[in-house]
Amino acid sequence: MRERGLSFKQAINESVRAGAAPQRQRSRTAFPTYDMGEPTIDLTKALRIAGELEDEELARRTSRGR
């Protein structure tokens, strides 16, 4: 506000207008993709497997005294 010589009300109004203005189109960043092959586990049960792995890790940490 000080740098631009604006009052608080003017700064708020400009911010609101800038936020409501149509956004210009951003260019999309392209990321490389890789073929990871066929899955070695049944992915329909991925959440169950993730839970089992988490349980095993928690049991390991508990047995180590952490």
PyMOL Python script that loads the backbone (N, CA, C, O; Angstrom):
from pymol import cmd

cmd.read_pdbstr("""\
ATOM      1  N   MET A   1       0.833  -1.173   0.000  1.00  0.00           N
ATOM      2  CA  MET A   1       0.000   0.000   0.000  1.00  0.00           C
ATOM      3  C   MET A   1       0.884   1.246   0.000  1.00  0.00           C
ATOM      4  O   MET A   1       0.646   2.191  -0.751  1.00  0.00           O
ATOM      5  N   ARG A   2       1.892   1.232   0.840  1.00  0.00           N
ATOM      6  CA  ARG A   2       2.752   2.399   0.965  1.00  0.00           C
ATOM      7  C   ARG A   2       3.520   2.646  -0.336  1.00  0.00           C
ATOM      8  O   ARG A   2       3.629   3.786  -0.788  1.00  0.00           O
ATOM      9  N   GLU A   3       4.046   1.584  -0.931  1.00  0.00           N
ATOM     10  CA  GLU A   3       4.824   1.732  -2.161  1.00  0.00           C
ATOM     11  C   GLU A   3       3.993   2.315  -3.295  1.00  0.00           C
ATOM     12  O   GLU A   3       4.490   3.117  -4.086  1.00  0.00           O
ATOM     13  N   ARG A   4       2.737   1.915  -3.373  1.00  0.00           N
ATOM     14  CA  ARG A   4       1.875   2.357  -4.466  1.00  0.00           C
ATOM     15  C   ARG A   4       1.012   3.550  -4.082  1.00  0.00           C
ATOM     16  O   ARG A   4       0.266   4.069  -4.913  1.00  0.00           O
ATOM     17  N   GLY A   5       1.106   3.986  -2.841  1.00  0.00           N
ATOM     18  CA  GLY A   5       0.338   5.143  -2.391  1.00  0.00           C
ATOM     19  C   GLY A   5      -1.156   4.887  -2.352  1.00  0.00           C
ATOM     20  O   GLY A   5      -1.950   5.760  -2.703  1.00  0.00           O
ATOM     21  N   LEU A   6      -1.544   3.686  -1.923  1.00  0.00           N
ATOM     22  CA  LEU A   6      -2.951   3.307  -1.877  1.00  0.00           C
ATOM     23  C   LEU A   6      -3.453   3.289  -0.442  1.00  0.00           C
ATOM     24  O   LEU A   6      -2.706   3.029   0.501  1.00  0.00           O
ATOM     25  N   SER A   7      -4.730   3.569  -0.310  1.00  0.00           N
ATOM     26  CA  SER A   7      -5.361   3.398   0.995  1.00  0.00           C
ATOM     27  C   SER A   7      -5.670   1.914   1.177  1.00  0.00           C
ATOM     28  O   SER A   7      -5.609   1.138   0.223  1.00  0.00           O
ATOM     29  N   PHE A   8      -5.998   1.531   2.395  1.00  0.00           N
ATOM     30  CA  PHE A   8      -6.339   0.140   2.670  1.00  0.00           C
ATOM     31  C   PHE A   8      -7.524  -0.294   1.813  1.00  0.00           C
ATOM     32  O   PHE A   8      -7.514  -1.380   1.233  1.00  0.00           O
ATOM     33  N   LYS A   9      -8.537   0.551   1.738  1.00  0.00           N
ATOM     34  CA  LYS A   9      -9.742   0.240   0.963  1.00  0.00           C
ATOM     35  C   LYS A   9      -9.404   0.053  -0.515  1.00  0.00           C
ATOM     36  O   LYS A   9      -9.912  -0.870  -1.152  1.00  0.00           O
ATOM     37  N   GLN A  10      -8.554   0.918  -1.065  1.00  0.00           N
ATOM     38  CA  GLN A  10      -8.174   0.790  -2.470  1.00  0.00           C
ATOM     39  C   GLN A  10      -7.398  -0.502  -2.714  1.00  0.00           C
ATOM     40  O   GLN A  10      -7.609  -1.179  -3.721  1.00  0.00           O
ATOM     41  N   ALA A  11      -6.507  -0.839  -1.796  1.00  0.00           N
ATOM     42  CA  ALA A  11      -5.717  -2.062  -1.940  1.00  0.00           C
ATOM     43  C   ALA A  11      -6.619  -3.290  -1.908  1.00  0.00           C
ATOM     44  O   ALA A  11      -6.434  -4.210  -2.704  1.00  0.00           O
ATOM     45  N   ILE A  12      -7.585  -3.317  -1.005  1.00  0.00           N
ATOM     46  CA  ILE A  12      -8.518  -4.442  -0.912  1.00  0.00           C
ATOM     47  C   ILE A  12      -9.338  -4.541  -2.195  1.00  0.00           C
ATOM     48  O   ILE A  12      -9.492  -5.627  -2.754  1.00  0.00           O
ATOM     49  N   ASN A  13      -9.861  -3.415  -2.659  1.00  0.00           N
ATOM     50  CA  ASN A  13     -10.669  -3.438  -3.876  1.00  0.00           C
ATOM     51  C   ASN A  13      -9.863  -3.920  -5.075  1.00  0.00           C
ATOM     52  O   ASN A  13     -10.377  -4.701  -5.876  1.00  0.00           O
ATOM     53  N   GLU A  14      -8.623  -3.483  -5.222  1.00  0.00           N
ATOM     54  CA  GLU A  14      -7.794  -3.942  -6.332  1.00  0.00           C
ATOM     55  C   GLU A  14      -7.504  -5.438  -6.229  1.00  0.00           C
ATOM     56  O   GLU A  14      -7.489  -6.145  -7.236  1.00  0.00           O
ATOM     57  N   SER A  15      -7.276  -5.911  -5.012  1.00  0.00           N
ATOM     58  CA  SER A  15      -7.025  -7.337  -4.813  1.00  0.00           C
ATOM     59  C   SER A  15      -8.245  -8.174  -5.190  1.00  0.00           C
ATOM     60  O   SER A  15      -8.118  -9.213  -5.838  1.00  0.00           O
ATOM     61  N   VAL A  16      -9.416  -7.718  -4.783  1.00  0.00           N
ATOM     62  CA  VAL A  16     -10.650  -8.431  -5.108  1.00  0.00           C
ATOM     63  C   VAL A  16     -10.875  -8.437  -6.615  1.00  0.00           C
ATOM     64  O   VAL A  16     -11.230  -9.466  -7.189  1.00  0.00           O
ATOM     65  N   ARG A  17     -10.671  -7.302  -7.248  1.00  0.00           N
ATOM     66  CA  ARG A  17     -10.844  -7.229  -8.710  1.00  0.00           C
ATOM     67  C   ARG A  17      -9.849  -8.134  -9.430  1.00  0.00           C
ATOM     68  O   ARG A  17     -10.210  -8.825 -10.383  1.00  0.00           O
ATOM     69  N   ALA A  18      -8.608  -8.129  -8.979  1.00  0.00           N
ATOM     70  CA  ALA A  18      -7.592  -8.968  -9.622  1.00  0.00           C
ATOM     71  C   ALA A  18      -7.938 -10.443  -9.467  1.00  0.00           C
ATOM     72  O   ALA A  18      -7.728 -11.226 -10.393  1.00  0.00           O
ATOM     73  N   GLY A  19      -8.465 -10.831  -8.311  1.00  0.00           N
ATOM     74  CA  GLY A  19      -8.842 -12.216  -8.084  1.00  0.00           C
ATOM     75  C   GLY A  19     -10.058 -12.638  -8.882  1.00  0.00           C
ATOM     76  O   GLY A  19     -10.189 -13.806  -9.248  1.00  0.00           O
ATOM     77  N   ALA A  20     -10.953 -11.694  -9.157  1.00  0.00           N
ATOM     78  CA  ALA A  20     -12.179 -12.005  -9.884  1.00  0.00           C
ATOM     79  C   ALA A  20     -11.995 -11.918 -11.394  1.00  0.00           C
ATOM     80  O   ALA A  20     -12.840 -12.397 -12.151  1.00  0.00           O
ATOM     81  N   ALA A  21     -10.894 -11.308 -11.840  1.00  0.00           N
ATOM     82  CA  ALA A  21     -10.651 -11.150 -13.279  1.00  0.00           C
ATOM     83  C   ALA A  21     -10.381 -12.511 -13.921  1.00  0.00           C
ATOM     84  O   ALA A  21      -9.844 -13.407 -13.270  1.00  0.00           O
ATOM     85  N   PRO A  22     -10.744 -12.666 -15.174  1.00  0.00           N
ATOM     86  CA  PRO A  22     -10.447 -13.937 -15.861  1.00  0.00           C
ATOM     87  C   PRO A  22      -8.937 -14.200 -15.859  1.00  0.00           C
ATOM     88  O   PRO A  22      -8.129 -13.301 -16.095  1.00  0.00           O
ATOM     89  N   GLN A  23      -8.592 -15.434 -15.591  1.00  0.00           N
ATOM     90  CA  GLN A  23      -7.177 -15.803 -15.541  1.00  0.00           C
ATOM     91  C   GLN A  23      -6.685 -16.093 -16.940  1.00  0.00           C
ATOM     92  O   GLN A  23      -7.395 -16.682 -17.755  1.00  0.00           O
ATOM     93  N   ARG A  24      -5.470 -15.676 -17.207  1.00  0.00           N
ATOM     94  CA  ARG A  24      -4.898 -15.994 -18.516  1.00  0.00           C
ATOM     95  C   ARG A  24      -4.513 -17.464 -18.532  1.00  0.00           C
ATOM     96  O   ARG A  24      -4.208 -18.051 -17.494  1.00  0.00           O
ATOM     97  N   GLN A  25      -4.531 -18.035 -19.685  1.00  0.00           N
ATOM     98  CA  GLN A  25      -4.246 -19.461 -19.848  1.00  0.00           C
ATOM     99  C   GLN A  25      -2.780 -19.733 -19.555  1.00  0.00           C
ATOM    100  O   GLN A  25      -1.899 -19.121 -20.158  1.00  0.00           O
ATOM    101  N   ARG A  26      -2.521 -20.631 -18.648  1.00  0.00           N
ATOM    102  CA  ARG A  26      -1.154 -21.021 -18.337  1.00  0.00           C
ATOM    103  C   ARG A  26      -0.746 -22.171 -19.243  1.00  0.00           C
ATOM    104  O   ARG A  26      -1.556 -23.034 -19.583  1.00  0.00           O
ATOM    105  N   SER A  27       0.510 -22.166 -19.622  1.00  0.00           N
ATOM    106  CA  SER A  27       0.981 -23.288 -20.430  1.00  0.00           C
ATOM    107  C   SER A  27       1.145 -24.505 -19.519  1.00  0.00           C
ATOM    108  O   SER A  27       1.579 -24.387 -18.373  1.00  0.00           O
ATOM    109  N   ARG A  28       0.798 -25.644 -20.039  1.00  0.00           N
ATOM    110  CA  ARG A  28       0.896 -26.877 -19.259  1.00  0.00           C
ATOM    111  C   ARG A  28       2.311 -27.411 -19.311  1.00  0.00           C
ATOM    112  O   ARG A  28       2.953 -27.406 -20.362  1.00  0.00           O
ATOM    113  N   THR A  29       2.783 -27.864 -18.184  1.00  0.00           N
ATOM    114  CA  THR A  29       4.098 -28.475 -18.118  1.00  0.00           C
ATOM    115  C   THR A  29       3.960 -29.946 -18.446  1.00  0.00           C
ATOM    116  O   THR A  29       3.094 -30.633 -17.904  1.00  0.00           O
ATOM    117  N   ALA A  30       4.799 -30.422 -19.319  1.00  0.00           N
ATOM    118  CA  ALA A  30       4.754 -31.827 -19.711  1.00  0.00           C
ATOM    119  C   ALA A  30       5.769 -32.613 -18.891  1.00  0.00           C
ATOM    120  O   ALA A  30       6.931 -32.219 -18.792  1.00  0.00           O
ATOM    121  N   PHE A  31       5.339 -33.703 -18.312  1.00  0.00           N
ATOM    122  CA  PHE A  31       6.217 -34.578 -17.547  1.00  0.00           C
ATOM    123  C   PHE A  31       6.359 -35.896 -18.290  1.00  0.00           C
ATOM    124  O   PHE A  31       5.396 -36.375 -18.889  1.00  0.00           O
ATOM    125  N   PRO A  32       7.539 -36.484 -18.260  1.00  0.00           N
ATOM    126  CA  PRO A  32       7.715 -37.753 -18.963  1.00  0.00           C
ATOM    127  C   PRO A  32       6.955 -38.871 -18.253  1.00  0.00           C
ATOM    128  O   PRO A  32       6.793 -38.854 -17.033  1.00  0.00           O
ATOM    129  N   THR A  33       6.502 -39.825 -19.027  1.00  0.00           N
ATOM    130  CA  THR A  33       5.842 -41.000 -18.468  1.00  0.00           C
ATOM    131  C   THR A  33       6.637 -42.233 -18.862  1.00  0.00           C
ATOM    132  O   THR A  33       7.307 -42.257 -19.895  1.00  0.00           O
ATOM    133  N   TYR A  34       6.554 -43.246 -18.031  1.00  0.00           N
ATOM    134  CA  TYR A  34       7.317 -44.465 -18.270  1.00  0.00           C
ATOM    135  C   TYR A  34       6.420 -45.675 -18.090  1.00  0.00           C
ATOM    136  O   TYR A  34       5.552 -45.690 -17.217  1.00  0.00           O
ATOM    137  N   ASP A  35       6.627 -46.671 -18.904  1.00  0.00           N
ATOM    138  CA  ASP A  35       5.905 -47.926 -18.776  1.00  0.00           C
ATOM    139  C   ASP A  35       6.565 -48.730 -17.663  1.00  0.00           C
ATOM    140  O   ASP A  35       7.748 -49.059 -17.751  1.00  0.00           O
ATOM    141  N   MET A  36       5.813 -49.047 -16.623  1.00  0.00           N
ATOM    142  CA  MET A  36       6.365 -49.775 -15.485  1.00  0.00           C
ATOM    143  C   MET A  36       6.089 -51.269 -15.581  1.00  0.00           C
ATOM    144  O   MET A  36       6.404 -52.019 -14.657  1.00  0.00           O
ATOM    145  N   GLY A  37       5.510 -51.701 -16.677  1.00  0.00           N
ATOM    146  CA  GLY A  37       5.246 -53.116 -16.861  1.00  0.00           C
ATOM    147  C   GLY A  37       3.974 -53.547 -16.162  1.00  0.00           C
ATOM    148  O   GLY A  37       3.217 -52.730 -15.638  1.00  0.00           O
ATOM    149  N   GLU A  38       3.761 -54.843 -16.168  1.00  0.00           N
ATOM    150  CA  GLU A  38       2.574 -55.406 -15.529  1.00  0.00           C
ATOM    151  C   GLU A  38       2.741 -55.381 -14.012  1.00  0.00           C
ATOM    152  O   GLU A  38       3.835 -55.641 -13.511  1.00  0.00           O
ATOM    153  N   PRO A  39       1.674 -55.074 -13.275  1.00  0.00           N
ATOM    154  CA  PRO A  39       1.778 -55.080 -11.813  1.00  0.00           C
ATOM    155  C   PRO A  39       2.014 -56.499 -11.299  1.00  0.00           C
ATOM    156  O   PRO A  39       1.523 -57.473 -11.869  1.00  0.00           O
ATOM    157  N   THR A  40       2.775 -56.593 -10.212  1.00  0.00           N
ATOM    158  CA  THR A  40       3.067 -57.907  -9.631  1.00  0.00           C
ATOM    159  C   THR A  40       2.071 -58.295  -8.547  1.00  0.00           C
ATOM    160  O   THR A  40       2.111 -59.417  -8.043  1.00  0.00           O
ATOM    161  N   ILE A  41       1.170 -57.369  -8.179  1.00  0.00           N
ATOM    162  CA  ILE A  41       0.132 -57.661  -7.192  1.00  0.00           C
ATOM    163  C   ILE A  41      -1.220 -57.251  -7.767  1.00  0.00           C
ATOM    164  O   ILE A  41      -1.287 -56.493  -8.735  1.00  0.00           O
ATOM    165  N   ASP A  42      -2.284 -57.752  -7.172  1.00  0.00           N
ATOM    166  CA  ASP A  42      -3.628 -57.395  -7.588  1.00  0.00           C
ATOM    167  C   ASP A  42      -3.934 -55.982  -7.094  1.00  0.00           C
ATOM    168  O   ASP A  42      -4.109 -55.773  -5.893  1.00  0.00           O
ATOM    169  N   LEU A  43      -3.998 -55.018  -7.998  1.00  0.00           N
ATOM    170  CA  LEU A  43      -4.186 -53.622  -7.615  1.00  0.00           C
ATOM    171  C   LEU A  43      -5.585 -53.323  -7.093  1.00  0.00           C
ATOM    172  O   LEU A  43      -5.805 -52.256  -6.519  1.00  0.00           O
ATOM    173  N   THR A  44      -6.526 -54.229  -7.275  1.00  0.00           N
ATOM    174  CA  THR A  44      -7.860 -53.994  -6.735  1.00  0.00           C
ATOM    175  C   THR A  44      -7.861 -54.105  -5.213  1.00  0.00           C
ATOM    176  O   THR A  44      -8.812 -53.681  -4.556  1.00  0.00           O
ATOM    177  N   LYS A  45      -6.806 -54.671  -4.662  1.00  0.00           N
ATOM    178  CA  LYS A  45      -6.684 -54.795  -3.209  1.00  0.00           C
ATOM    179  C   LYS A  45      -5.539 -53.943  -2.673  1.00  0.00           C
ATOM    180  O   LYS A  45      -4.954 -54.269  -1.640  1.00  0.00           O
ATOM    181  N   ALA A  46      -5.215 -52.850  -3.370  1.00  0.00           N
ATOM    182  CA  ALA A  46      -4.071 -52.017  -3.026  1.00  0.00           C
ATOM    183  C   ALA A  46      -4.196 -51.391  -1.634  1.00  0.00           C
ATOM    184  O   ALA A  46      -3.208 -51.326  -0.902  1.00  0.00           O
ATOM    185  N   LEU A  47      -5.395 -50.930  -1.255  1.00  0.00           N
ATOM    186  CA  LEU A  47      -5.559 -50.309   0.062  1.00  0.00           C
ATOM    187  C   LEU A  47      -5.332 -51.318   1.188  1.00  0.00           C
ATOM    188  O   LEU A  47      -4.738 -50.986   2.214  1.00  0.00           O
ATOM    189  N   ARG A  48      -5.801 -52.540   0.997  1.00  0.00           N
ATOM    190  CA  ARG A  48      -5.592 -53.575   2.012  1.00  0.00           C
ATOM    191  C   ARG A  48      -4.104 -53.878   2.146  1.00  0.00           C
ATOM    192  O   ARG A  48      -3.593 -54.017   3.258  1.00  0.00           O
ATOM    193  N   ILE A  49      -3.415 -53.979   1.025  1.00  0.00           N
ATOM    194  CA  ILE A  49      -1.986 -54.266   1.053  1.00  0.00           C
ATOM    195  C   ILE A  49      -1.228 -53.115   1.710  1.00  0.00           C
ATOM    196  O   ILE A  49      -0.315 -53.345   2.503  1.00  0.00           O
ATOM    197  N   ALA A  50      -1.601 -51.884   1.387  1.00  0.00           N
ATOM    198  CA  ALA A  50      -0.954 -50.728   2.007  1.00  0.00           C
ATOM    199  C   ALA A  50      -1.166 -50.743   3.520  1.00  0.00           C
ATOM    200  O   ALA A  50      -0.248 -50.432   4.279  1.00  0.00           O
ATOM    201  N   GLY A  51      -2.354 -51.099   3.954  1.00  0.00           N
ATOM    202  CA  GLY A  51      -2.632 -51.191   5.388  1.00  0.00           C
ATOM    203  C   GLY A  51      -1.803 -52.265   6.062  1.00  0.00           C
ATOM    204  O   GLY A  51      -1.299 -52.065   7.167  1.00  0.00           O
ATOM    205  N   GLU A  52      -1.660 -53.404   5.401  1.00  0.00           N
ATOM    206  CA  GLU A  52      -0.841 -54.489   5.962  1.00  0.00           C
ATOM    207  C   GLU A  52       0.616 -54.067   6.074  1.00  0.00           C
ATOM    208  O   GLU A  52       1.277 -54.355   7.072  1.00  0.00           O
ATOM    209  N   LEU A  53       1.113 -53.387   5.054  1.00  0.00           N
ATOM    210  CA  LEU A  53       2.498 -52.915   5.094  1.00  0.00           C
ATOM    211  C   LEU A  53       2.692 -51.897   6.217  1.00  0.00           C
ATOM    212  O   LEU A  53       3.714 -51.908   6.902  1.00  0.00           O
ATOM    213  N   GLU A  54       1.715 -51.026   6.399  1.00  0.00           N
ATOM    214  CA  GLU A  54       1.795 -50.045   7.472  1.00  0.00           C
ATOM    215  C   GLU A  54       1.762 -50.734   8.834  1.00  0.00           C
ATOM    216  O   GLU A  54       2.504 -50.355   9.740  1.00  0.00           O
ATOM    217  N   ASP A  55       0.904 -51.744   8.981  1.00  0.00           N
ATOM    218  CA  ASP A  55       0.840 -52.487  10.236  1.00  0.00           C
ATOM    219  C   ASP A  55       2.171 -53.169  10.539  1.00  0.00           C
ATOM    220  O   ASP A  55       2.636 -53.149  11.678  1.00  0.00           O
ATOM    221  N   GLU A  56       2.783 -53.771   9.522  1.00  0.00           N
ATOM    222  CA  GLU A  56       4.075 -54.421   9.706  1.00  0.00           C
ATOM    223  C   GLU A  56       5.138 -53.421  10.145  1.00  0.00           C
ATOM    224  O   GLU A  56       5.955 -53.721  11.016  1.00  0.00           O
ATOM    225  N   GLU A  57       5.128 -52.227   9.541  1.00  0.00           N
ATOM    226  CA  GLU A  57       6.100 -51.198   9.905  1.00  0.00           C
ATOM    227  C   GLU A  57       5.883 -50.717  11.341  1.00  0.00           C
ATOM    228  O   GLU A  57       6.846 -50.525  12.083  1.00  0.00           O
ATOM    229  N   LEU A  58       4.629 -50.526  11.728  1.00  0.00           N
ATOM    230  CA  LEU A  58       4.336 -50.097  13.099  1.00  0.00           C
ATOM    231  C   LEU A  58       4.767 -51.166  14.101  1.00  0.00           C
ATOM    232  O   LEU A  58       5.307 -50.840  15.158  1.00  0.00           O
ATOM    233  N   ALA A  59       4.533 -52.440  13.777  1.00  0.00           N
ATOM    234  CA  ALA A  59       4.945 -53.531  14.660  1.00  0.00           C
ATOM    235  C   ALA A  59       6.469 -53.571  14.763  1.00  0.00           C
ATOM    236  O   ALA A  59       7.011 -53.807  15.843  1.00  0.00           O
ATOM    237  N   ARG A  60       7.157 -53.344  13.653  1.00  0.00           N
ATOM    238  CA  ARG A  60       8.625 -53.336  13.672  1.00  0.00           C
ATOM    239  C   ARG A  60       9.138 -52.212  14.546  1.00  0.00           C
ATOM    240  O   ARG A  60      10.048 -52.419  15.349  1.00  0.00           O
ATOM    241  N   ARG A  61       8.568 -51.021  14.403  1.00  0.00           N
ATOM    242  CA  ARG A  61       8.992 -49.882  15.218  1.00  0.00           C
ATOM    243  C   ARG A  61       8.721 -50.110  16.702  1.00  0.00           C
ATOM    244  O   ARG A  61       9.533 -49.756  17.556  1.00  0.00           O
ATOM    245  N   THR A  62       7.575 -50.703  16.990  1.00  0.00           N
ATOM    246  CA  THR A  62       7.207 -50.958  18.379  1.00  0.00           C
ATOM    247  C   THR A  62       8.172 -51.964  19.006  1.00  0.00           C
ATOM    248  O   THR A  62       8.572 -51.810  20.160  1.00  0.00           O
ATOM    249  N   SER A  63       8.539 -52.978  18.253  1.00  0.00           N
ATOM    250  CA  SER A  63       9.453 -53.999  18.791  1.00  0.00           C
ATOM    251  C   SER A  63      10.849 -53.444  18.999  1.00  0.00           C
ATOM    252  O   SER A  63      11.608 -53.978  19.808  1.00  0.00           O
ATOM    253  N   ARG A  64      11.203 -52.387  18.288  1.00  0.00           N
ATOM    254  CA  ARG A  64      12.507 -51.757  18.443  1.00  0.00           C
ATOM    255  C   ARG A  64      12.489 -50.714  19.557  1.00  0.00           C
ATOM    256  O   ARG A  64      13.534 -50.159  19.896  1.00  0.00           O
ATOM    257  N   GLY A  65      11.332 -50.444  20.122  1.00  0.00           N
ATOM    258  CA  GLY A  65      11.229 -49.511  21.237  1.00  0.00           C
ATOM    259  C   GLY A  65      11.067 -48.057  20.822  1.00  0.00           C
ATOM    260  O   GLY A  65      11.392 -47.155  21.595  1.00  0.00           O
ATOM    261  N   ARG A  66      10.579 -47.821  19.641  1.00  0.00           N
ATOM    262  CA  ARG A  66      10.378 -46.430  19.201  1.00  0.00           C
ATOM    263  C   ARG A  66       8.993 -46.003  19.443  1.00  0.00           C
ATOM    264  O   ARG A  66       8.635 -44.865  19.138  1.00  0.00           O
TER     265      ARG A  66
END
""", "prot")
cmd.dss("prot")
cmd.show_as("cartoon", "prot")
cmd.util.cbc("prot")
cmd.orient("prot")
